[in-house]
Amino acid sequence: MNTPSDPPASKLGLILLEVSWALFGVSSLVLGLRLFSDLYYMRTFKLPSFFTLLGLLLGLAGQILITYSVHWGLGRHIEGLQLAQVEMTMTYIWHAQPLQLLANTSGKLAIATLLVTLHGPKFAKAKSIFIWTLAATQTAIVIIAIAMIYAQCDPVEKLWKVSLPGVCNGRERNEKWAYLQGGVSSTVDLALAVYPIVLFWDLRIQALKKLVLSVLFAFGIVACICCIVRTVNISRLGQTSDLTHEVAELVIWNTVEMYLVLLAGSLPGLRPLCNKRVRALSNRQSSYEYPSRDSHMAHKRDFALKLANLPHSRTKAFASTSNNNRSQESTENFFANMGNGHIMKTTEFNVVHGDSPSRAETPSGQEDERGNEQGKASRGSAGSDLEIGRVRTT
C-alpha cells in the first residue's frame, strides 16, 4: 500500500489543537507554581500535588496522540480520507481516550485528597467516607470503561483497523457503559465542586477568602457541564459512519473537562504562594520612602521652628545633670548636624532630681501632711531640672 499524502487539517481539528494546547499550557503553568509553592514555601510534596502532576503527564501523553490523530485526519469528513489515513486517525484516538480518562480521574483524586484535609472535626469520619466513596467510584468506573473500550472487537486491533478480519460485538455494550461513566463522572465533578463551597461557608474565615476558595473549586461545575455535553453526544457515534468528524467534537469536550479538573486540583494549592506575595507587596508599599533633599530640608526647617516655640526646658539637645561636667550642645548645632545626610535616631528620656516620698511607707489610714509638702516641693524643684535628652546615632 502506498503511503498516503498528509491531509490538510480541518477547521474542527485546528480548533481542537488550539483549545487543547492552550489549556495544557495554562495547566502546566499553574501546576508549576503549585509545585514551587509546595517545595519552596511548604517544604513538602503531598498527595494532591502528586495526583495533579500524574494527571498532567497522562494528559500530555494523550495530547500528543490527539495531535497525531489530527495530523492524519481527525476532524475531517471520512469520505475525504484514504483507508490508511482513517486507520491511523482511529489508532491514535482510541489510544488517547484511555489516557484522558485516567488523567481526568487523577485530577479528581487530587481534589479528593485535598478535601479530606480541609473539613473540621465535626462529622469528620462521615465526611471522609463520603469523599473517598466518590473517589473510589470514579476510579472503578473508569477502569471498567477502559477495559470495555479494548473489549469491543476481536481481535483488539480491529477497533482501529477496519480492514482487519474480525468482529466488533461489544460496541453497543461500550456505548451503554460510556453513558454510565459519563453520568458518574459528571456527578463526581458536581459533588467535588459543591462540597467545598458548602464547607467553606460554614468556616469562620473572611468572606473574601470564602469567595476566592469557592471560585477556585467552582471549575468543577464547568467540568461537569462539559461532561454532560460529551455524554449526551455519545449516541451520535452509533448513528453515523463519519467517525473521524464526529469523534473530534467529543474529544474537544473531553479535553476541556480534563484540564478544568486539573486546574481545580491545582489552583487551591497556590494559596501559600499568593499569601507570601501579597504580604511582601504590602510590606513594600508600607515601607519608608525617602523624600527628596529639598522636601527633606523644608521638613527640617518646619520642625526646627516648631521646636523653637516650645519652652526652654524642652529645647536642650542633650540632657545634663547638675553633678556632671558634660558639654552641652545647642539646638542650632544639633540641627546643623542633621543636614549631613545621615539618618538620625532620637531617644527621649526624663531626668528627675530628688526622691519622692513613697506612699507605701505612710501608715495605713493616716496622711503625712509634711511628707506631701516635701514631695510637692521636691517635684517642683525637679520640674525645673526636667530636660529632654536625645541620643544621636548615624
C-alpha positions in Angstrom: 0.0 0.0 0.0 1.3 3.4 -0.9 1.9 5.9 1.9 -1.0 8.4 1.7 -0.2 12.1 1.5 -0.8 14.2 4.5 -4.3 15.6 4.5 -4.8 19.3 5.4 -6.0 19.8 8.9 -9.7 20.6 9.1 -11.2 23.7 10.9 -12.5 21.4 13.6 -9.2 19.7 14.0 -7.4 23.1 14.3 -9.9 24.2 17.0 -9.2 21.0 18.9 -5.4 21.6 18.8 -5.7 25.3 19.7 -8.0 24.7 22.7 -6.2 21.6 24.0 -2.7 23.0 23.8 -3.7 26.4 25.3 -5.4 24.6 28.2 -2.3 22.4 28.6 -0.1 25.5 28.8 -2.3 27.1 31.4 -2.5 23.9 33.4 1.3 23.4 33.2 1.9 27.0 34.5 -0.5 26.6 37.4 1.0 23.2 38.3 4.5 24.6 38.2 3.6 27.4 40.6 1.8 24.8 42.7 4.9 22.6 42.9 7.1 25.7 43.6 4.8 26.7 46.5 4.8 23.2 47.9 8.5 22.6 47.7 9.8 26.1 48.5 7.3 27.5 51.0 5.7 24.4 52.5 8.7 22.2 52.2 6.5 19.2 51.4 5.1 17.2 48.5 1.7 15.8 49.3 -0.8 13.6 47.5 -2.8 16.4 45.9 0.3 17.6 44.1 1.3 14.1 43.1 -2.1 13.3 41.6 -2.2 16.6 39.8 1.3 16.0 38.3 0.4 12.5 37.3 -2.8 13.7 35.7 -0.9 16.4 33.7 1.6 13.8 32.5 -1.1 11.5 31.4 -2.9 14.4 29.8 0.2 15.3 27.9 0.6 11.8 26.6 -3.0 11.8 25.4 -2.5 15.3 23.9 0.4 14.1 21.8 -1.6 11.2 20.4 -4.5 13.6 19.7 -2.1 15.9 17.8 -1.0 12.9 15.6 -4.6 12.0 15.1 -5.5 15.5 13.8 -2.5 15.3 11.6 -3.9 12.1 10.0 -7.4 13.4 9.6 -9.3 13.8 12.9 -11.9 16.4 12.4 -12.2 15.8 8.6 -15.0 14.0 6.9 -14.3 10.4 6.3 -15.1 10.5 2.6 -12.2 12.8 2.0 -9.7 10.4 3.6 -8.0 7.2 2.3 -8.4 4.0 4.2 -4.9 4.1 5.7 -5.5 7.7 6.9 -8.7 6.6 8.6 -7.0 3.7 10.3 -4.1 5.9 11.5 -6.6 8.5 12.8 -8.6 6.0 14.8 -5.4 4.3 16.1 -4.2 7.4 17.8 -7.6 8.5 19.0 -8.5 5.1 20.6 -5.2 5.1 22.4 -5.6 8.7 23.6 -9.1 8.2 25.1 -7.9 5.9 28.0 -5.1 8.3 28.8 -7.5 11.2 29.0 -9.9 9.2 31.2 -7.0 8.4 33.6 -5.8 12.0 33.6 -9.4 13.1 34.5 -9.6 10.6 37.3 -6.2 11.6 38.6 -7.3 15.2 38.8 -10.4 14.3 40.8 -8.2 12.2 43.2 -6.1 15.3 43.7 -9.2 17.3 44.7 -10.4 14.4 46.9 -7.2 14.1 48.8 -7.1 17.8 49.3 -10.7 18.0 50.6 -10.2 15.3 53.2 -7.6 17.5 54.9 -9.8 20.6 55.0 -13.0 19.6 56.8 -13.2 20.2 60.5 -13.6 17.8 63.4 -17.4 17.9 63.2 -18.6 14.7 61.4 -15.0 14.2 60.2 -15.3 10.4 59.7 -18.6 10.7 57.7 -17.1 13.5 55.5 -14.0 11.4 54.8 -16.1 8.4 53.9 -18.2 10.5 51.6 -15.1 11.9 49.8 -13.3 8.6 49.5 -16.5 6.9 48.2 -16.7 9.4 45.4 -13.0 8.9 44.5 -13.3 5.1 44.6 -16.4 5.1 42.5 -14.9 7.3 39.9 -11.7 5.2 39.7 -13.6 1.9 39.4 -16.0 3.2 36.7 -13.1 4.5 34.6 -11.0 1.3 34.9 -14.0 -0.8 33.7 -14.7 1.7 30.9 -11.1 1.4 29.6 -11.4 -2.4 29.7 -14.6 -2.2 27.7 -13.0 0.1 25.1 -10.5 -2.6 24.2 -13.0 -5.4 24.5 -15.2 -4.1 21.8 -13.6 -6.0 19.0 -12.0 -9.4 18.4 -9.1 -9.0 17.7 -8.5 -5.8 19.5 -6.7 -4.2 16.5 -9.9 -4.3 14.5 -11.1 -1.4 16.7 -8.9 1.0 14.7 -8.0 -1.2 11.7 -11.4 -1.5 10.0 -10.0 -3.6 7.1 -8.7 -6.3 9.5 -10.9 -9.5 9.6 -12.8 -10.0 12.8 -15.9 -8.9 14.7 -16.9 -6.0 17.0 -19.8 -7.2 19.0 -19.1 -5.0 22.0 -19.8 -1.6 20.6 -23.3 -1.4 22.0 -22.2 -2.6 25.4 -19.4 0.0 25.4 -21.8 2.8 24.4 -24.1 1.9 27.4 -21.2 1.9 29.8 -20.0 5.2 28.4 -23.3 6.7 29.4 -22.9 5.3 32.9 -19.3 6.5 33.1 -20.4 10.0 31.9 -23.2 10.2 34.4 -20.9 9.1 37.3 -18.1 11.4 36.2 -20.4 14.5 36.0 -21.9 13.7 39.4 -18.5 13.4 40.9 -17.5 16.7 39.3 -20.5 18.4 40.7 -20.1 16.9 44.2 -16.4 17.8 44.4 -17.2 21.4 43.4 -20.3 22.0 45.6 -18.9 20.2 48.7 -16.0 22.6 49.4 -18.3 25.6 48.7 -20.7 24.5 51.4 -17.8 23.6 53.7 -16.0 27.0 53.4 -19.2 29.0 54.0 -19.5 27.3 57.4 -16.0 28.2 58.4 -15.1 31.3 60.4 -12.9 33.0 57.9 -13.2 36.2 56.0 -15.9 36.4 53.4 -13.4 37.3 50.7 -11.4 34.2 51.4 -14.6 32.1 51.3 -15.5 33.6 47.9 -12.0 33.1 46.4 -11.8 29.4 47.6 -15.3 28.7 46.3 -14.5 30.2 42.9 -11.3 28.1 42.6 -13.2 24.8 43.3 -16.1 26.0 41.0 -14.1 24.9 38.0 -15.6 21.5 38.7 -19.0 22.9 37.9 -17.9 23.9 34.4 -16.2 20.5 34.0 -19.5 18.9 35.0 -21.3 20.8 32.2 -18.6 19.6 29.7 -19.0 16.1 30.8 -22.8 16.2 30.4 -22.5 17.6 26.8 -20.0 14.9 25.9 -22.2 12.2 27.4 -25.3 13.4 25.5 -23.5 13.3 22.2 -22.2 9.8 22.6 -25.3 8.5 20.8 -24.2 10.3 17.6 -21.3 7.8 17.2 -23.7 4.9 16.8 -25.8 6.8 14.2 -23.1 7.9 11.8 -20.3 6.4 9.7 -18.4 9.7 9.7 -16.4 8.8 12.8 -13.3 10.9 12.0 -15.5 14.0 12.1 -18.0 13.2 14.9 -15.3 12.0 17.3 -13.4 15.3 17.1 -16.2 17.2 18.8 -16.4 14.7 21.7 -12.7 14.8 22.1 -12.9 18.6 22.5 -15.4 18.4 25.3 -13.4 15.6 26.9 -10.2 17.6 26.8 -11.8 20.7 28.2 -13.3 18.7 31.1 -9.9 17.0 31.8 -7.9 20.3 32.0 -10.6 22.0 34.1 -10.4 19.2 36.6 -6.7 19.5 36.7 -6.9 23.3 37.3 -9.5 22.8 40.1 -7.0 20.4 41.7 -4.0 22.8 41.3 -5.4 26.4 42.0 -6.2 25.9 45.7 -2.6 24.9 46.3 -1.4 28.3 45.2 -2.8 30.0 48.4 0.5 29.9 50.3 2.4 31.4 47.4 -0.3 34.1 46.9 -0.2 35.0 50.6 3.6 35.3 50.6 3.5 37.6 47.5 0.6 39.8 48.8 2.4 40.1 52.2 5.6 41.1 50.6 3.9 43.6 48.4 2.1 45.1 51.4 5.3 45.4 53.3 7.0 47.1 50.3 4.2 49.7 49.9 4.2 50.5 53.7 8.0 50.8 54.0 9.6 54.2 54.4 10.1 56.1 51.1 13.0 58.6 51.3 11.9 62.2 50.3 13.9 64.4 48.0 16.6 66.7 49.5 14.5 69.9 49.1 11.5 68.4 50.8 13.7 66.9 53.5 15.3 70.3 54.3 11.9 72.0 54.3 10.6 69.5 56.7 13.6 70.1 59.0 13.1 73.8 59.0 9.4 73.5 59.9 10.3 71.1 62.7 13.0 73.5 64.0 10.6 76.4 64.1 8.0 74.3 66.0 10.7 73.2 68.4 12.0 76.7 68.9 8.5 77.8 70.1 8.5 75.2 72.9 9.5 76.1 76.5 13.3 76.4 77.0 13.3 73.3 79.2 12.3 71.4 76.1 14.9 72.7 73.7 18.0 71.1 75.1 19.8 69.0 72.6 21.3 66.7 75.2 20.4 66.1 78.9 22.8 67.2 81.6 22.6 66.7 85.4 23.8 69.2 88.0 26.6 66.9 89.1 28.4 66.2 85.8 30.6 68.3 83.6 29.5 67.0 80.2 29.4 69.6 77.4 26.0 70.8 76.2 25.2 71.2 72.6 22.9 73.9 71.4 19.7 73.3 69.4 21.3 75.1 66.4 24.3 72.8 66.3 22.1 69.8 66.8 20.0 70.6 63.6 23.1 71.7 61.8 24.5 68.1 62.2 21.2 66.7 60.8 21.9 68.3 57.4 24.8 65.9 56.7 22.6 63.3 55.0 22.6 61.0 58.0 19.6 59.1 59.4 19.0 60.4 63.0 17.7 58.2 65.8 16.5 60.2 68.8 15.8 58.7 72.2 13.9 60.9 74.7 14.3 60.4 78.5 13.4 62.4 81.6 15.8 63.2 84.4 14.2 64.0 87.8 16.4 65.1 90.8 15.2 64.2 94.3 13.3 61.3 95.7 9.6 61.5 96.1 8.3 60.0 99.4 6.7 56.6 98.9 3.0 56.3 99.8 3.8 52.7 100.8 5.8 54.0 103.9 2.9 56.0 105.2 0.9 54.2 107.9 -2.5 52.9 106.8 -5.3 55.3 107.4 -3.0 58.2 108.1 -2.0 61.1 105.9 1.5 62.5 106.3 1.0 66.2 105.5 4.6 67.1 105.9 5.6 64.2 103.5 3.2 65.5 101.0 4.5 69.0 101.2 8.1 67.8 100.9 7.1 65.7 97.9 5.4 68.7 96.2 8.5 70.8 96.9 10.7 68.1 95.6 8.7 67.6 92.4 8.6 71.4 92.0 12.3 71.7 92.2 12.8 68.7 89.9 10.4 70.2 87.4 12.9 73.0 86.7 15.6 70.4 86.1 13.4 68.3 83.8 15.1 68.2 80.4 14.7 66.3 77.2 17.6 64.1 76.3 18.4 62.9 72.8 21.0 60.5 71.7 22.0 60.6 68.1 23.2 57.7 66.0 24.3 57.7 62.4 
